[in-house]
Amino acid sequence: MTEFMTHLYSGRGYTSEEIISFSQSPATHFADIDKEMQFHKGAKHVQVSCLTQAEFDTFVTKYADNYDSIYFFQNPKVKDLSALSYLRNVKYLLFYNLRGAKKLWDMSQNSSLKGLFISESKNLVYDISPIADAPALEELLLFSNINRKYSVQSLDPIMEHPTLQRVMLECKTENGDFDPDKFSRLEVFLYRVDRHRNFRY
């Protein structure tokens, strides 16, 4: 992956003004989000944690398109990601521990999205078909730090993606369609799929 994305995903690439968490507020209302966001004007990268579904929808619809990258870190209460379908300006979306969500969103209108990182969110990546419609996607990471692989229905949606350049996969496929040769055009391809035990460069 690019150095930039590695830096963001590590969690060390954010200033205090770029970290938003509602974990200390058990009954956050929309007005509280509006108030909180006043402290984050001018930031281009942001890490957001502990949102409820209503807070997630409000943040995405009102504020998310002001950022270049958003790291949704530890948001297990969020189940519906459909609000992300309307983002036009965000370039990078990162997710960690989004275990409540069970499907991706329509990415066909995410015209600026270049990087998508999903970790520790196994239910979210079973059907990756929406990724095929992301018009500008260049980087994709599906990864688990825990010693178990994601189960992905099929890798077909990304095998012929026209703009993908860098892919990292740690998963198993149900239909056995994995063929590393089909990814040979990529600039970077790291994988641990099915019985493949080592990363290949």
C-alpha positions, 0 to 999 in steps of 0.5 A: 500500500502507499505510504500515505495510506499506511500512515492513515491506517496506523492511527498515528497520522492524526492530530487531536483536531482530527479525532472525533469520538462520541464515546463519552456522550451516551445520549449524543443528539444531532445538535451535539454533532453540529457543536463538535464539528465546529472544532474540526474546521479545516481538517482534511483527514479525520478519524471518527469513533463510537457513532450510533446509526443516527450519528453516522448518518448525520455526520456523513450527510452533513460533514463527510464530503468536506474531508479527503479521508475518513477513518471510521474506527470502532463503530460497531453500532453502525449497521447501514452504510447507504449514506456513503453512496452520496459522497463525491469528494472523499478520496479514502475511506477506512473501516476498523471494527464495523461488525454491525454492518453486513453489506457495502453501499452503492459506490457508483457515485463515489467519483473521487474514492481512490482507497478503500481499507476494511479491517476486522469487519468480516460481515461487511466483505462477504459480498464485495460486488459494489466495489466493481462500480467504484469508478476511480478506486486504485487501492483496496485492502481487505485484512484481518489482524485476528488469526482468521480469514474473511469469507468472501463470496467471490473475487470476480467483482475486482478481478477486472476492475479497470482502475485498481492498482494496489490490492491486499487480500486476506480471505477465503473464497466460497466459489474457489474463483481465486486466480492470482494470474488475473491480478498480474496487471496490478502494481502491487498485489499482496494476498493470503487467499484460501491455501496460500500461506505467504504474501506474494509480491 
